[in-house]
Amino acid sequence: MRPNVASRRLGSVIFRRYRDGMTIPAPLAGKKALIVGIANGQSIAAGCAAALREAGAELAVTYLNEKAEKHVRAVTEKLDADFLIPLDVREPGALERCFAAVTERWGRLDILLHSIAFAPRADLHARVTDSSRDGFLQAMDVSCHSFIRMAKLAEPLMRDGGTLMTVSFYGAEKAVENYNLMGPVKAALEASVRAIAAELGPKNIRAHAISPGPLLTRAASGIDRFDELVERAKEHSPGRRLVTIAEIGALAAFLATDAAAGMTGGVHYVDAGYNIVG
Ligand SMILES: NC(=O)c1ccc[n+]([C@@H]2O[C@H](COP(=O)([O-])OP(=O)(O)OC[C@H]3O[C@@H](n4cnc5c(N)ncnc54)[C@H](O)[C@@H]3O)[C@@H](O)[C@H]2O)c1
């Protein structure tokens, strides 16, 4: 492939200009992407949004509430995205209103990124054995079932196929100390990705779980002794380092392109290899 020397924008479409003067649309030019999960510039969703935009996609971005809006706008302004939608998935009707806004503005959707998680602090800090029914259900609702609901609402908008992505963690597969009830919740999320991939595959809608190594984000700061998890990943991952949100974004952008058309239903690690170490 020729080295990419410059990106330029014509209207809302990003083009790539190569050294030999050839200009072609970026791989996701004209694609519409809904990004759920930016809290600030450190969010995994912020890295994914930047990579999807760089690859040419147009973005719609949600924010949790009024307090969060200015932090989200600080990110979206740099991404040339002015389509912001309020969304708290716990609020009845909010997800339907979010998709109605997408339908009204675009009439279709090509890419969905679900990058949200929540568990009540007391349950997150307790053993799984001690987790409360209510805490477990809240964590499942926000962190897992919301992805299923988004897939359902995205399905009729992805008439030409599409890509659904969510963000998981190694704790879905192994009992990771202090990850507690998020382990079973992420396991359910990964199983949901497989079910959705199987069900929507015939419509050319693909589903993926991206599984990053630990990163210091706001959500991660809620996990007890998260700094120890970070140190372990730094010391024991084959790469001896943490990953960046740009690296996670690069994977998300790849999965959304036609280059990944043959892939669906998988859990894709981007963790400097931490998951392969015994
Ligand atoms: N940071 C890590 O180490 C790490 C590793 C693997 C997976 N993940 C996963 O990545 C995803 C994104 O987390 P992050 O680390 O970028 O943290 P973050 O705090 O930046 O993002 C979490 C997002 O979830 C949103 N959210 C929470 N409750 C919501 C609700 N009710 N409705 C709508 N949005 C809601 C928040 O507004 C925030 O934007 C999560 O699913 C997390 O479990 C994180």
The ligand as an SDF file (V2000), in Angstrom:
LIG
                    3D

 44 48  0  0  0  0  0  0  0  0999 V2000
  -10.5360    1.1000   31.0860 N   0  0  0  0  0  0  0  0  0  0  0  0
  -10.2660   -0.1800   31.0390 C   0  0  0  0  0  0  0  0  0  0  0  0
   -9.2830   -0.6730   31.6110 O   0  0  0  0  0  0  0  0  0  0  0  0
  -11.1530   -1.0960   30.2600 C   0  0  0  0  0  0  0  0  0  0  0  0
  -10.6560   -2.3350   29.8420 C   0  0  0  0  0  0  0  0  0  0  0  0
  -11.5000   -3.1980   29.1400 C   0  0  0  0  0  0  0  0  0  0  0  0
  -12.8020   -2.8120   28.8890 C   0  0  0  0  0  0  0  0  0  0  0  0
  -13.2620   -1.5940   29.3010 N   0  0  0  0  0  0  0  0  0  0  0  0
  -14.6530   -1.2350   28.9780 C   0  0  0  0  0  0  0  0  0  0  0  0
  -14.6280   -0.1280   28.1150 O   0  0  0  0  0  0  0  0  0  0  0  0
  -15.9010    0.5130   28.1610 C   0  0  0  0  0  0  0  0  0  0  0  0
  -15.6700    2.0170   28.2470 C   0  0  0  0  0  0  0  0  0  0  0  0
  -15.0850    2.3630   29.4820 O   0  0  0  0  0  0  0  0  0  0  0  0
  -13.8550    3.3790   29.6140 P   0  0  0  0  0  0  0  0  0  0  0  0
  -12.7770    2.6300   30.2870 O   0  0  0  0  0  0  0  0  0  0  0  0
  -13.6250    4.0620   28.3360 O   0  0  0  0  0  0  0  0  0  0  0  0
  -14.4110    4.4080   30.7290 O   0  0  0  0  0  0  0  0  0  0  0  0
  -15.2260    5.7920   30.5890 P   0  0  0  0  0  0  0  0  0  0  0  0
  -15.6240    6.1410   31.9890 O   0  0  0  0  0  0  0  0  0  0  0  0
  -14.4630    6.7730   29.8330 O   0  0  0  0  0  0  0  0  0  0  0  0
  -16.5050    5.3570   29.7420 O   0  0  0  0  0  0  0  0  0  0  0  0
  -17.6280    4.7210   30.3170 C   0  0  0  0  0  0  0  0  0  0  0  0
  -18.8420    5.3480   29.6710 C   0  0  0  0  0  0  0  0  0  0  0  0
  -20.0260    4.6740   30.1060 O   0  0  0  0  0  0  0  0  0  0  0  0
  -21.0250    5.6610   30.1170 C   0  0  0  0  0  0  0  0  0  0  0  0
  -22.1990    5.2200   30.8580 N   0  0  0  0  0  0  0  0  0  0  0  0
  -22.2290    4.7040   32.1250 C   0  0  0  0  0  0  0  0  0  0  0  0
  -23.5110    4.4950   32.4800 N   0  0  0  0  0  0  0  0  0  0  0  0
  -24.2790    4.8680   31.4200 C   0  0  0  0  0  0  0  0  0  0  0  0
  -25.6820    4.9000   31.1860 C   0  0  0  0  0  0  0  0  0  0  0  0
  -26.5590    4.5310   32.1310 N   0  0  0  0  0  0  0  0  0  0  0  0
  -26.1310    5.3270   29.9860 N   0  0  0  0  0  0  0  0  0  0  0  0
  -25.2670    5.7330   29.0260 C   0  0  0  0  0  0  0  0  0  0  0  0
  -23.9230    5.7430   29.1950 N   0  0  0  0  0  0  0  0  0  0  0  0
  -23.4540    5.3170   30.3870 C   0  0  0  0  0  0  0  0  0  0  0  0
  -20.3450    6.8480   30.7530 C   0  0  0  0  0  0  0  0  0  0  0  0
  -21.0720    8.0450   30.5210 O   0  0  0  0  0  0  0  0  0  0  0  0
  -19.0050    6.8270   30.0420 C   0  0  0  0  0  0  0  0  0  0  0  0
  -19.0670    7.6030   28.8710 O   0  0  0  0  0  0  0  0  0  0  0  0
  -16.6360   -0.1120   29.3360 C   0  0  0  0  0  0  0  0  0  0  0  0
  -17.5220   -1.0830   28.8410 O   0  0  0  0  0  0  0  0  0  0  0  0
  -15.5230   -0.7780   30.1210 C   0  0  0  0  0  0  0  0  0  0  0  0
  -15.9850   -1.8700   30.8950 O   0  0  0  0  0  0  0  0  0  0  0  0
  -12.4730   -0.7320   29.9810 C   0  0  0  0  0  0  0  0  0  0  0  0
  1  2  1  0
  2  3  2  0
  2  4  1  0
  4  5  1  0
  4 44  2  0
  5  6  2  0
  6  7  1  0
  7  8  2  0
  8  9  1  0
  8 44  1  0
  9 10  1  0
  9 42  1  0
 10 11  1  0
 11 12  1  0
 11 40  1  0
 12 13  1  0
 13 14  1  0
 14 15  2  0
 14 16  1  0
 14 17  1  0
 17 18  1  0
 18 19  2  0
 18 20  1  0
 18 21  1  0
 21 22  1  0
 22 23  1  0
 23 24  1  0
 23 38  1  0
 24 25  1  0
 25 26  1  0
 25 36  1  0
 26 27  1  0
 26 35  1  0
 27 28  2  0
 28 29  1  0
 29 30  1  0
 29 35  2  0
 30 31  1  0
 30 32  2  0
 32 33  1  0
 33 34  2  0
 34 35  1  0
 36 37  1  0
 36 38  1  0
 38 39  1  0
 40 41  1  0
 40 42  1  0
 42 43  1  0
M  CHG  2   8   1  16  -1
M  END
$$$$
